[in-house]
């Protein structure tokens, strides 16, 4: 296996799925992959030591209500113009039109 494959295997390791024999063998001979495995293990330990954060009981309800309000809010004039502009014209088209208007006609 290549180092890239070994590191991908290291990224998927967990308490339930520890490193395979092949990965252990490779990290025993490759200092870069060994360092990567050590850093990943340290990171997982640090993350597992953090306390769990509980969401408020009404979090789902409040989130859905906020999304519904945002979708129902009328857009301002500028937001409507920007939406129309972005779907209708590119900056290149706008620059060409302005340049055409700026040229003197004979």
N, C-alpha and C positions, 0 to 999 in steps of 0.2 A: 504494500500500500504506500501511496505517496503521503508526504506530510500534510497536504491539504485534506486528504481522506481521514487521516488520523485526527486532525484538529476538528473535523466535522463529527467524528465519533466522540471526541472529548466533549464537544458542545452538547451532545445528547445524553451524556452520562447523568445518572442520578443515583439516589440511594437504592432505588428498585432495580436500576439497570447500570451496574458498575462497569468499569472499563473491561473490555475483553482481553483475553490473553495476548492477542496480536497487538493491541494498543499498548498494553503494559510492556511487551517486549520491545516495541519501537521506542517508547519513551525512555527505556533503559539505555538506549544507544544514541538517541538524538537529543542533544541538549536544548534545542529550540522547542521541540514538542514537549519535553519534560518541563521546561519553564512554563509553557502554555498550560499544561495540565495542572501544575501547582497553582498558577494564578486563577484558573477556573475553579479549582477546588476551594481556594481561599475566598473567592467571590461568592460561591454558593453557600459557604459557611457563614459569611457575613450576612447574606440575605436571609438565611434561615434563622439567624439570631434576632432579627428585627421583629417587633411585636406586630400582631395582626391589627389592621385598622378596620373598624366596623363602619359601614355606611349607615346613615340615619335610616330609620324604619320607613320613612316616606320618601326616600331618595328616588326611587323609580317613578313615583307619582309626580314629584316635583320636576324631575328631568323631562318627562313626557309633556307636562304642562308648559314648561319653558320652550320646548321645541315647537309645540302647537302655537304658542304666542308668536314666536319668531316667524313661523310660516304664515300666520294670519296678518301680520303687520303690513300695512300698505307701504310700498316702496316710495321713496322720495323721488322728485323729478330727476335729480342728477343720477340716482341709481337706475332709473328707467332709461335715461339717455345712454348711460354707460353700457347697460345690457344690450340695448338696440345697436349701439355703435360696435361693440365687440362681436356681435353676430352678423353684422352687415358689411363692415368695411375693415380692411387691414390698414396699418399705418402707412404701408407703401402706396396703397390706393389713395389715401387721404393726402399724402405728400405730392403725388402726381397731380391730383385735382387742384391743389393750392398752387403748384408751379404753373399749371396751365392757365389759371386765372391771373397769375402775376405777370405772365408774358404779355407784352404789348401786342395788340392786334393791328394789322395794317389793312 
